[in-house]
Amino acid sequence: MSRILYRAAEVVEQLGLGLTTVKALIASGELRSIKIGRSRRVPDDALREFVRRLDVEQNGQAAA
């Protein structure tokens, strides 16, 4: 079974961005996240949606 939720530190690894950038994306709502207790997690589909949205904004089309 594949992972469906990631901690911010794991999102850093997935996207190749810095922790400060990832936390800012989450705080701004640009990268969708959910709260479980006091922890914040990013769903796998939110990562894919974020990358697709950037691709469309920058290139006018989604990656295949």
N, CA, C and O atoms as a Tripos MOL2 file, in Angstrom:
@<TRIPOS>MOLECULE
protein
  256   255    64     0     0
PROTEIN
NO_CHARGES

@<TRIPOS>ATOM
      1 N           0.8470   -1.1810    0.0000 N.3       1 MET1
      2 CA          0.0000    0.0000    0.0000 C.3       1 MET1
      3 C           0.8950    1.2480    0.0000 C.2       1 MET1
      4 O           1.8460    1.3330    0.7770 O.2       1 MET1
      5 N           0.5910    2.1940   -0.8560 N.am      2 SER2
      6 CA          1.3930    3.4120   -0.9300 C.3       2 SER2
      7 C           0.9380    4.4280    0.1190 C.2       2 SER2
      8 O          -0.1820    4.3610    0.6260 O.2       2 SER2
      9 N           1.8160    5.3520    0.4270 N.am      3 ARG3
     10 CA          1.5210    6.3890    1.4170 C.3       3 ARG3
     11 C           0.4560    7.3320    0.8770 C.2       3 ARG3
     12 O           0.4160    7.6100   -0.3220 O.2       3 ARG3
     13 N          -0.3980    7.8180    1.7520 N.am      4 ILE4
     14 CA         -1.4040    8.7920    1.3240 C.3       4 ILE4
     15 C          -1.2390   10.1370    2.0280 C.2       4 ILE4
     16 O          -1.8090   11.1390    1.5950 O.2       4 ILE4
     17 N          -0.4630   10.1640    3.1130 N.am      5 LEU5
     18 CA         -0.2270   11.4100    3.8390 C.3       5 LEU5
     19 C           1.2640   11.5840    4.0970 C.2       5 LEU5
     20 O           1.9700   10.6200    4.3940 O.2       5 LEU5
     21 N           1.7370   12.8280    3.9790 N.am      6 TYR6
     22 CA          3.1470   13.1260    4.1910 C.3       6 TYR6
     23 C           3.3270   14.2690    5.1800 C.2       6 TYR6
     24 O           2.5500   15.2240    5.1810 O.2       6 TYR6
     25 N           4.3570   14.1710    6.0260 N.am      7 ARG7
     26 CA          4.7580   15.2760    6.8960 C.3       7 ARG7
     27 C           5.4840   16.3030    6.0230 C.2       7 ARG7
     28 O           5.9290   15.9820    4.9220 O.2       7 ARG7
     29 N           5.5990   17.5290    6.5170 N.am      8 ALA8
     30 CA          6.2620   18.6010    5.7650 C.3       8 ALA8
     31 C           7.6800   18.1910    5.3680 C.2       8 ALA8
     32 O           8.1070   18.4510    4.2430 O.2       8 ALA8
     33 N           8.4110   17.5500    6.2850 N.am      9 ALA9
     34 CA          9.7740   17.1190    5.9910 C.3       9 ALA9
     35 C           9.8110   16.1110    4.8410 C.2       9 ALA9
     36 O          10.7730   16.0820    4.0730 O.2       9 ALA9
     37 N           8.7780   15.2910    4.7210 N.am     10 GLU10
     38 CA          8.7090   14.3190    3.6270 C.3      10 GLU10
     39 C           8.3340   15.0050    2.3170 C.2      10 GLU10
     40 O           8.7830   14.5950    1.2470 O.2      10 GLU10
     41 N           7.5090   16.0480    2.4030 N.am     11 VAL11
     42 CA          7.1540   16.8260    1.2120 C.3      11 VAL11
     43 C           8.4050   17.5020    0.6580 C.2      11 VAL11
     44 O           8.5660   17.6160   -0.5570 O.2      11 VAL11
     45 N           9.2790   17.9440    1.5390 N.am     12 VAL12
     46 CA         10.5610   18.5260    1.1300 C.3      12 VAL12
     47 C          11.2980   17.5470    0.2270 C.2      12 VAL12
     48 O          11.8040   17.9300   -0.8270 O.2      12 VAL12
     49 N          11.3590   16.2960    0.6350 N.am     13 GLU13
     50 CA         12.0240   15.2580   -0.1620 C.3      13 GLU13
     51 C          11.3070   15.0120   -1.4860 C.2      13 GLU13
     52 O          11.9500   14.8730   -2.5270 O.2      13 GLU13
     53 N           9.9790   14.9590   -1.4480 N.am     14 GLN14
     54 CA          9.1920   14.6710   -2.6490 C.3      14 GLN14
     55 C           9.3240   15.7720   -3.6970 C.2      14 GLN14
     56 O           9.4480   15.4870   -4.8880 O.2      14 GLN14
     57 N           9.2980   17.0330   -3.2530 N.am     15 LEU15
     58 CA          9.2970   18.1590   -4.1910 C.3      15 LEU15
     59 C          10.6770   18.7710   -4.4180 C.2      15 LEU15
     60 O          10.8680   19.5440   -5.3570 O.2      15 LEU15
     61 N          11.6340   18.4290   -3.5650 N.am     16 GLY16
     62 CA         12.9690   18.9940   -3.7070 C.3      16 GLY16
     63 C          13.0260   20.4730   -3.3530 C.2      16 GLY16
     64 O          13.8210   21.2260   -3.9170 O.2      16 GLY16
     65 N          12.1840   20.8800   -2.4220 N.am     17 LEU17
     66 CA         12.1410   22.2680   -1.9670 C.3      17 LEU17
     67 C          12.6400   22.3390   -0.5360 C.2      17 LEU17
     68 O          12.8290   21.3070    0.1090 O.2      17 LEU17
     69 N          12.8540   23.5390   -0.0370 N.am     18 GLY18
     70 CA         13.2580   23.7250    1.3460 C.3      18 GLY18
     71 C          12.0720   23.6470    2.2900 C.2      18 GLY18
     72 O          10.9260   23.8390    1.8830 O.2      18 GLY18
     73 N          12.3570   23.3620    3.5560 N.am     19 LEU19
     74 CA         11.3090   23.2350    4.5630 C.3      19 LEU19
     75 C          10.5500   24.5430    4.7460 C.2      19 LEU19
     76 O           9.3280   24.5320    4.8920 O.2      19 LEU19
     77 N          11.2530   25.6570    4.7390 N.am     20 THR20
     78 CA         10.5980   26.9580    4.8920 C.3      20 THR20
     79 C           9.6230   27.2060    3.7490 C.2      20 THR20
     80 O           8.5190   27.7030    3.9680 O.2      20 THR20
     81 N          10.0260   26.8620    2.5390 N.am     21 THR21
     82 CA          9.1590   27.0380    1.3650 C.3      21 THR21
     83 C           7.9270   26.1560    1.4640 C.2      21 THR21
     84 O           6.8150   26.6110    1.1970 O.2      21 THR21
     85 N           8.1140   24.9060    1.8430 N.am     22 VAL22
     86 CA          6.9850   23.9720    1.9730 C.3      22 VAL22
     87 C           6.0130   24.4610    3.0410 C.2      22 VAL22
     88 O           4.7990   24.4430    2.8350 O.2      22 VAL22
     89 N           6.5410   24.8960    4.1760 N.am     23 LYS23
     90 CA          5.6670   25.3910    5.2390 C.3      23 LYS23
     91 C           4.9210   26.6490    4.8010 C.2      23 LYS23
     92 O           3.7640   26.8390    5.1770 O.2      23 LYS23
     93 N           5.5610   27.5030    4.0170 N.am     24 ALA24
     94 CA          4.8970   28.7120    3.5060 C.3      24 ALA24
     95 C           3.7970   28.3350    2.5160 C.2      24 ALA24
     96 O           2.7280   28.9450    2.5290 O.2      24 ALA24
     97 N           4.0370   27.3520    1.6660 N.am     25 LEU25
     98 CA          3.0220   26.8950    0.7110 C.3      25 LEU25
     99 C           1.8140   26.3210    1.4460 C.2      25 LEU25
    100 O           0.6730   26.5470    1.0430 O.2      25 LEU25
    101 N           2.0660   25.5850    2.5170 N.am     26 ILE26
    102 CA          0.9810   25.0150    3.3130 C.3      26 ILE26
    103 C           0.2140   26.1350    4.0160 C.2      26 ILE26
    104 O          -1.0170   26.1540    3.9930 O.2      26 ILE26
    105 N           0.9340   27.0620    4.6380 N.am     27 ALA27
    106 CA          0.2960   28.1580    5.3800 C.3      27 ALA27
    107 C          -0.5580   29.0360    4.4730 C.2      27 ALA27
    108 O          -1.6060   29.5250    4.8940 O.2      27 ALA27
    109 N          -0.1180   29.2400    3.2310 N.am     28 SER28
    110 CA         -0.8570   30.0930    2.2950 C.3      28 SER28
    111 C          -2.0340   29.3610    1.6630 C.2      28 SER28
    112 O          -2.9030   29.9850    1.0540 O.2      28 SER28
    113 N          -2.0640   28.0340    1.8090 N.am     29 GLY29
    114 CA         -3.1220   27.2450    1.1860 C.3      29 GLY29
    115 C          -2.8120   26.8540   -0.2380 C.2      29 GLY29
    116 O          -3.6120   26.1850   -0.8930 O.2      29 GLY29
    117 N          -1.6410   27.2720   -0.7290 N.am     30 GLU30
    118 CA         -1.2460   26.9200   -2.0950 C.3      30 GLU30
    119 C          -1.0080   25.4170   -2.2170 C.2      30 GLU30
    120 O          -1.2500   24.8220   -3.2670 O.2      30 GLU30
    121 N          -0.5340   24.8160   -1.1340 N.am     31 LEU31
    122 CA         -0.3760   23.3630   -1.0490 C.3      31 LEU31
    123 C          -1.3680   22.8790    0.0020 C.2      31 LEU31
    124 O          -1.2150   23.1480    1.1940 O.2      31 LEU31
    125 N          -2.3800   22.1670   -0.4590 N.am     32 ARG32
    126 CA         -3.4610   21.7110    0.4130 C.3      32 ARG32
    127 C          -2.9400   20.7470    1.4730 C.2      32 ARG32
    128 O          -2.1080   19.8840    1.1920 O.2      32 ARG32
    129 N          -3.4430   20.9070    2.6900 N.am     33 SER33
    130 CA         -3.0560   20.0170    3.7810 C.3      33 SER33
    131 C          -4.2560   19.7840    4.6890 C.2      33 SER33
    132 O          -5.2730   20.4720    4.6050 O.2      33 SER33
    133 N          -4.1040   18.8010    5.5480 N.am     34 ILE34
    134 CA         -5.1470   18.5130    6.5250 C.3      34 ILE34
    135 C          -4.5180   18.4880    7.9040 C.2      34 ILE34
    136 O          -3.3210   18.2370    8.0440 O.2      34 ILE34
    137 N          -5.3210   18.7470    8.9170 N.am     35 LYS35
    138 CA         -4.8380   18.7510   10.2890 C.3      35 LYS35
    139 C          -5.3630   17.5160   10.9990 C.2      35 LYS35
    140 O          -6.5550   17.2120   10.9490 O.2      35 LYS35
    141 N          -4.4630   16.8120   11.6570 N.am     36 ILE36
    142 CA         -4.8190   15.6520   12.4670 C.3      36 ILE36
    143 C          -4.2580   15.9320   13.8530 C.2      36 ILE36
    144 O          -3.0480   15.8590   14.0700 O.2      36 ILE36
    145 N          -5.1320   16.2470   14.7760 N.am     37 GLY37
    146 CA         -4.6740   16.6650   16.1000 C.3      37 GLY37
    147 C          -3.8930   17.9580   15.9580 C.2      37 GLY37
    148 O          -4.4050   18.9430   15.4240 O.2      37 GLY37
    149 N          -2.6590   17.9590   16.4330 N.am     38 ARG38
    150 CA         -1.8190   19.1410   16.3080 C.3      38 ARG38
    151 C          -0.8760   19.0520   15.1080 C.2      38 ARG38
    152 O          -0.0900   19.9680   14.8680 O.2      38 ARG38
    153 N          -0.9520   17.9650   14.3620 N.am     39 SER39
    154 CA         -0.0640   17.7420   13.2220 C.3      39 SER39
    155 C          -0.7340   18.1310   11.9110 C.2      39 SER39
    156 O          -1.9550   18.0510   11.7770 O.2      39 SER39
    157 N           0.0660   18.5470   10.9580 N.am     40 ARG40
    158 CA         -0.4060   18.8870    9.6410 C.3      40 ARG40
    159 C           0.1800   17.8810    8.6550 C.2      40 ARG40
    160 O           1.3760   17.5920    8.7000 O.2      40 ARG40
    161 N          -0.6540   17.3500    7.7670 N.am     41 ARG41
    162 CA         -0.2080   16.3700    6.7730 C.3      41 ARG41
    163 C          -0.6780   16.8040    5.3830 C.2      41 ARG41
    164 O          -1.7270   17.4320    5.2350 O.2      41 ARG41
    165 N           0.1140   16.4590    4.3740 N.am     42 VAL42
    166 CA         -0.2150   16.7780    2.9920 C.3      42 VAL42
    167 C          -0.6150   15.4780    2.2980 C.2      42 VAL42
    168 O           0.1830   14.5430    2.2360 O.2      42 VAL42
    169 N          -1.8390   15.4080    1.7770 N.am     43 PRO43
    170 CA         -2.2600   14.2080    1.0580 C.3      43 PRO43
    171 C          -1.4700   14.0370   -0.2430 C.2      43 PRO43
    172 O          -1.0800   15.0150   -0.8800 O.2      43 PRO43
    173 N          -1.2450   12.7880   -0.6190 N.am     44 ASP44
    174 CA         -0.5250   12.4810   -1.8530 C.3      44 ASP44
    175 C          -1.1540   13.1830   -3.0570 C.2      44 ASP44
    176 O          -0.4410   13.7420   -3.8900 O.2      44 ASP44
    177 N          -2.4760   13.1580   -3.1500 N.am     45 ASP45
    178 CA         -3.1280   13.7860   -4.3030 C.3      45 ASP45
    179 C          -2.9510   15.3050   -4.3010 C.2      45 ASP45
    180 O          -3.0050   15.9320   -5.3590 O.2      45 ASP45
    181 N          -2.7380   15.9030   -3.1250 N.am     46 ALA46
    182 CA         -2.4910   17.3440   -3.0620 C.3      46 ALA46
    183 C          -1.1290   17.6860   -3.6590 C.2      46 ALA46
    184 O          -0.9710   18.7320   -4.2880 O.2      46 ALA46
    185 N          -0.1350   16.7990   -3.4620 N.am     47 LEU47
    186 CA          1.1780   17.0020   -4.0730 C.3      47 LEU47
    187 C           1.0690   16.9720   -5.5930 C.2      47 LEU47
    188 O           1.6070   17.8370   -6.2850 O.2      47 LEU47
    189 N           0.3680   15.9700   -6.0970 N.am     48 ARG48
    190 CA          0.2070   15.8200   -7.5490 C.3      48 ARG48
    191 C          -0.5850   16.9910   -8.1390 C.2      48 ARG48
    192 O          -0.2500   17.4990   -9.2090 O.2      48 ARG48
    193 N          -1.6290   17.4090   -7.4370 N.am     49 GLU49
    194 CA         -2.4480   18.5440   -7.8640 C.3      49 GLU49
    195 C          -1.6100   19.8330   -7.9110 C.2      49 GLU49
    196 O          -1.7360   20.6230   -8.8460 O.2      49 GLU49
    197 N          -0.7700   20.0360   -6.9150 N.am     50 PHE50
    198 CA          0.0930   21.2050   -6.8440 C.3      50 PHE50
    199 C           1.0360   21.2470   -8.0500 C.2      50 PHE50
    200 O           1.1780   22.2890   -8.6890 O.2      50 PHE50
    201 N           1.6740   20.1290   -8.3590 N.am     51 VAL51
    202 CA          2.6080   20.0650   -9.4910 C.3      51 VAL51
    203 C           1.8640   20.2640  -10.8110 C.2      51 VAL51
    204 O           2.3500   20.9800  -11.6870 O.2      51 VAL51
    205 N           0.6990   19.6450  -10.9650 N.am     52 ARG52
    206 CA         -0.1000   19.8220  -12.1900 C.3      52 ARG52
    207 C          -0.4800   21.2880  -12.3750 C.2      52 ARG52
    208 O          -0.3870   21.8280  -13.4780 O.2      52 ARG52
    209 N          -0.9060   21.9250  -11.2920 N.am     53 ARG53
    210 CA         -1.3050   23.3320  -11.3600 C.3      53 ARG53
    211 C          -0.1260   24.2180  -11.7760 C.2      53 ARG53
    212 O          -0.2880   25.1150  -12.6030 O.2      53 ARG53
    213 N           1.0420   23.9750  -11.2130 N.am     54 LEU54
    214 CA          2.2390   24.7430  -11.6070 C.3      54 LEU54
    215 C           2.5680   24.5140  -13.0740 C.2      54 LEU54
    216 O           2.9240   25.4500  -13.7890 O.2      54 LEU54
    217 N           2.4490   23.2710  -13.5220 N.am     55 ASP55
    218 CA          2.7360   22.9320  -14.9120 C.3      55 ASP55
    219 C           1.7950   23.6850  -15.8520 C.2      55 ASP55
    220 O           2.2370   24.2510  -16.8520 O.2      55 ASP55
    221 N           0.5150   23.6920  -15.5370 N.am     56 VAL56
    222 CA         -0.4670   24.3840  -16.3670 C.3      56 VAL56
    223 C          -0.1990   25.8860  -16.3630 C.2      56 VAL56
    224 O          -0.2490   26.5270  -17.4130 O.2      56 VAL56
    225 N           0.0820   26.4480  -15.1970 N.am     57 GLU57
    226 CA          0.3530   27.8870  -15.1050 C.3      57 GLU57
    227 C           1.5890   28.2860  -15.8950 C.2      57 GLU57
    228 O           1.6130   29.3480  -16.5180 O.2      57 GLU57
    229 N           2.6090   27.4490  -15.8750 N.am     58 GLN58
    230 CA          3.8680   27.7980  -16.5070 C.3      58 GLN58
    231 C           3.9610   27.3720  -17.9630 C.2      58 GLN58
    232 O           4.6470   28.0170  -18.7560 O.2      58 GLN58
    233 N           3.2760   26.2910  -18.3210 N.am     59 ASN59
    234 CA          3.4270   25.7350  -19.6640 C.3      59 ASN59
    235 C           2.1300   25.6390  -20.4510 C.2      59 ASN59
    236 O           2.1420   25.3030  -21.6350 O.2      59 ASN59
    237 N           1.0190   25.9290  -19.8010 N.am     60 GLY60
    238 CA         -0.2510   25.9060  -20.5000 C.3      60 GLY60
    239 C          -0.8480   24.5340  -20.6920 C.2      60 GLY60
    240 O          -1.8750   24.3920  -21.3560 O.2      60 GLY60
    241 N          -0.2270   23.5220  -20.1260 N.am     61 GLN61
    242 CA         -0.7840   22.1660  -20.2550 C.3      61 GLN61
    243 C          -0.2720   21.3050  -19.1230 C.2      61 GLN61
    244 O           0.7840   21.5730  -18.5510 O.2      61 GLN61
    245 N          -1.0170   20.2810  -18.8070 N.am     62 ALA62
    246 CA         -0.6100   19.3540  -17.7450 C.3      62 ALA62
    247 C           0.3420   18.3200  -18.3060 C.2      62 ALA62
    248 O           0.2690   17.9710  -19.4850 O.2      62 ALA62
    249 N           1.2390   17.8300  -17.4600 N.am     63 ALA63
    250 CA          2.1570   16.7750  -17.8610 C.3      63 ALA63
    251 C           1.3830   15.4810  -18.0670 C.2      63 ALA63
    252 O           0.3800   15.2330  -17.3990 O.2      63 ALA63
    253 N           1.8490   14.6780  -18.9770 N.am     64 ALA64
    254 CA          1.1680   13.4050  -19.2770 C.3      64 ALA64
    255 C           1.3990   12.3820  -18.2140 C.2      64 ALA64
    256 O           0.8970   11.2620  -18.3160 O.2      64 ALA64
@<TRIPOS>BOND
     1     1     2 1
     2     2     3 1
     3     3     4 2
     4     3     5 am
     5     5     6 1
     6     6     7 1
     7     7     8 2
     8     7     9 am
     9     9    10 1
    10    10    11 1
    11    11    12 2
    12    11    13 am
    13    13    14 1
    14    14    15 1
    15    15    16 2
    16    15    17 am
    17    17    18 1
    18    18    19 1
    19    19    20 2
    20    19    21 am
    21    21    22 1
    22    22    23 1
    23    23    24 2
    24    23    25 am
    25    25    26 1
    26    26    27 1
    27    27    28 2
    28    27    29 am
    29    29    30 1
    30    30    31 1
    31    31    32 2
    32    31    33 am
    33    33    34 1
    34    34    35 1
    35    35    36 2
    36    35    37 am
    37    37    38 1
    38    38    39 1
    39    39    40 2
    40    39    41 am
    41    41    42 1
    42    42    43 1
    43    43    44 2
    44    43    45 am
    45    45    46 1
    46    46    47 1
    47    47    48 2
    48    47    49 am
    49    49    50 1
    50    50    51 1
    51    51    52 2
    52    51    53 am
    53    53    54 1
    54    54    55 1
    55    55    56 2
    56    55    57 am
    57    57    58 1
    58    58    59 1
    59    59    60 2
    60    59    61 am
    61    61    62 1
    62    62    63 1
    63    63    64 2
    64    63    65 am
    65    65    66 1
    66    66    67 1
    67    67    68 2
    68    67    69 am
    69    69    70 1
    70    70    71 1
    71    71    72 2
    72    71    73 am
    73    73    74 1
    74    74    75 1
    75    75    76 2
    76    75    77 am
    77    77    78 1
    78    78    79 1
    79    79    80 2
    80    79    81 am
    81    81    82 1
    82    82    83 1
    83    83    84 2
    84    83    85 am
    85    85    86 1
    86    86    87 1
    87    87    88 2
    88    87    89 am
    89    89    90 1
    90    90    91 1
    91    91    92 2
    92    91    93 am
    93    93    94 1
    94    94    95 1
    95    95    96 2
    96    95    97 am
    97    97    98 1
    98    98    99 1
    99    99   100 2
   100    99   101 am
   101   101   102 1
   102   102   103 1
   103   103   104 2
   104   103   105 am
   105   105   106 1
   106   106   107 1
   107   107   108 2
   108   107   109 am
   109   109   110 1
   110   110   111 1
   111   111   112 2
   112   111   113 am
   113   113   114 1
   114   114   115 1
   115   115   116 2
   116   115   117 am
   117   117   118 1
   118   118   119 1
   119   119   120 2
   120   119   121 am
   121   121   122 1
   122   122   123 1
   123   123   124 2
   124   123   125 am
   125   125   126 1
   126   126   127 1
   127   127   128 2
   128   127   129 am
   129   129   130 1
   130   130   131 1
   131   131   132 2
   132   131   133 am
   133   133   134 1
   134   134   135 1
   135   135   136 2
   136   135   137 am
   137   137   138 1
   138   138   139 1
   139   139   140 2
   140   139   141 am
   141   141   142 1
   142   142   143 1
   143   143   144 2
   144   143   145 am
   145   145   146 1
   146   146   147 1
   147   147   148 2
   148   147   149 am
   149   149   150 1
   150   150   151 1
   151   151   152 2
   152   151   153 am
   153   153   154 1
   154   154   155 1
   155   155   156 2
   156   155   157 am
   157   157   158 1
   158   158   159 1
   159   159   160 2
   160   159   161 am
   161   161   162 1
   162   162   163 1
   163   163   164 2
   164   163   165 am
   165   165   166 1
   166   166   167 1
   167   167   168 2
   168   167   169 am
   169   169   170 1
   170   170   171 1
   171   171   172 2
   172   171   173 am
   173   173   174 1
   174   174   175 1
   175   175   176 2
   176   175   177 am
   177   177   178 1
   178   178   179 1
   179   179   180 2
   180   179   181 am
   181   181   182 1
   182   182   183 1
   183   183   184 2
   184   183   185 am
   185   185   186 1
   186   186   187 1
   187   187   188 2
   188   187   189 am
   189   189   190 1
   190   190   191 1
   191   191   192 2
   192   191   193 am
   193   193   194 1
   194   194   195 1
   195   195   196 2
   196   195   197 am
   197   197   198 1
   198   198   199 1
   199   199   200 2
   200   199   201 am
   201   201   202 1
   202   202   203 1
   203   203   204 2
   204   203   205 am
   205   205   206 1
   206   206   207 1
   207   207   208 2
   208   207   209 am
   209   209   210 1
   210   210   211 1
   211   211   212 2
   212   211   213 am
   213   213   214 1
   214   214   215 1
   215   215   216 2
   216   215   217 am
   217   217   218 1
   218   218   219 1
   219   219   220 2
   220   219   221 am
   221   221   222 1
   222   222   223 1
   223   223   224 2
   224   223   225 am
   225   225   226 1
   226   226   227 1
   227   227   228 2
   228   227   229 am
   229   229   230 1
   230   230   231 1
   231   231   232 2
   232   231   233 am
   233   233   234 1
   234   234   235 1
   235   235   236 2
   236   235   237 am
   237   237   238 1
   238   238   239 1
   239   239   240 2
   240   239   241 am
   241   241   242 1
   242   242   243 1
   243   243   244 2
   244   243   245 am
   245   245   246 1
   246   246   247 1
   247   247   248 2
   248   247   249 am
   249   249   250 1
   250   250   251 1
   251   251   252 2
   252   251   253 am
   253   253   254 1
   254   254   255 1
   255   255   256 2
@<TRIPOS>SUBSTRUCTURE
     1 MET1         2 RESIDUE 1 A MET
     2 SER2         6 RESIDUE 1 A SER
     3 ARG3        10 RESIDUE 1 A ARG
     4 ILE4        14 RESIDUE 1 A ILE
     5 LEU5        18 RESIDUE 1 A LEU
     6 TYR6        22 RESIDUE 1 A TYR
     7 ARG7        26 RESIDUE 1 A ARG
     8 ALA8        30 RESIDUE 1 A ALA
     9 ALA9        34 RESIDUE 1 A ALA
    10 GLU10       38 RESIDUE 1 A GLU
    11 VAL11       42 RESIDUE 1 A VAL
    12 VAL12       46 RESIDUE 1 A VAL
    13 GLU13       50 RESIDUE 1 A GLU
    14 GLN14       54 RESIDUE 1 A GLN
    15 LEU15       58 RESIDUE 1 A LEU
    16 GLY16       62 RESIDUE 1 A GLY
    17 LEU17       66 RESIDUE 1 A LEU
    18 GLY18       70 RESIDUE 1 A GLY
    19 LEU19       74 RESIDUE 1 A LEU
    20 THR20       78 RESIDUE 1 A THR
    21 THR21       82 RESIDUE 1 A THR
    22 VAL22       86 RESIDUE 1 A VAL
    23 LYS23       90 RESIDUE 1 A LYS
    24 ALA24       94 RESIDUE 1 A ALA
    25 LEU25       98 RESIDUE 1 A LEU
    26 ILE26      102 RESIDUE 1 A ILE
    27 ALA27      106 RESIDUE 1 A ALA
    28 SER28      110 RESIDUE 1 A SER
    29 GLY29      114 RESIDUE 1 A GLY
    30 GLU30      118 RESIDUE 1 A GLU
    31 LEU31      122 RESIDUE 1 A LEU
    32 ARG32      126 RESIDUE 1 A ARG
    33 SER33      130 RESIDUE 1 A SER
    34 ILE34      134 RESIDUE 1 A ILE
    35 LYS35      138 RESIDUE 1 A LYS
    36 ILE36      142 RESIDUE 1 A ILE
    37 GLY37      146 RESIDUE 1 A GLY
    38 ARG38      150 RESIDUE 1 A ARG
    39 SER39      154 RESIDUE 1 A SER
    40 ARG40      158 RESIDUE 1 A ARG
    41 ARG41      162 RESIDUE 1 A ARG
    42 VAL42      166 RESIDUE 1 A VAL
    43 PRO43      170 RESIDUE 1 A PRO
    44 ASP44      174 RESIDUE 1 A ASP
    45 ASP45      178 RESIDUE 1 A ASP
    46 ALA46      182 RESIDUE 1 A ALA
    47 LEU47      186 RESIDUE 1 A LEU
    48 ARG48      190 RESIDUE 1 A ARG
    49 GLU49      194 RESIDUE 1 A GLU
    50 PHE50      198 RESIDUE 1 A PHE
    51 VAL51      202 RESIDUE 1 A VAL
    52 ARG52      206 RESIDUE 1 A ARG
    53 ARG53      210 RESIDUE 1 A ARG
    54 LEU54      214 RESIDUE 1 A LEU
    55 ASP55      218 RESIDUE 1 A ASP
    56 VAL56      222 RESIDUE 1 A VAL
    57 GLU57      226 RESIDUE 1 A GLU
    58 GLN58      230 RESIDUE 1 A GLN
    59 ASN59      234 RESIDUE 1 A ASN
    60 GLY60      238 RESIDUE 1 A GLY
    61 GLN61      242 RESIDUE 1 A GLN
    62 ALA62      246 RESIDUE 1 A ALA
    63 ALA63      250 RESIDUE 1 A ALA
    64 ALA64      254 RESIDUE 1 A ALA
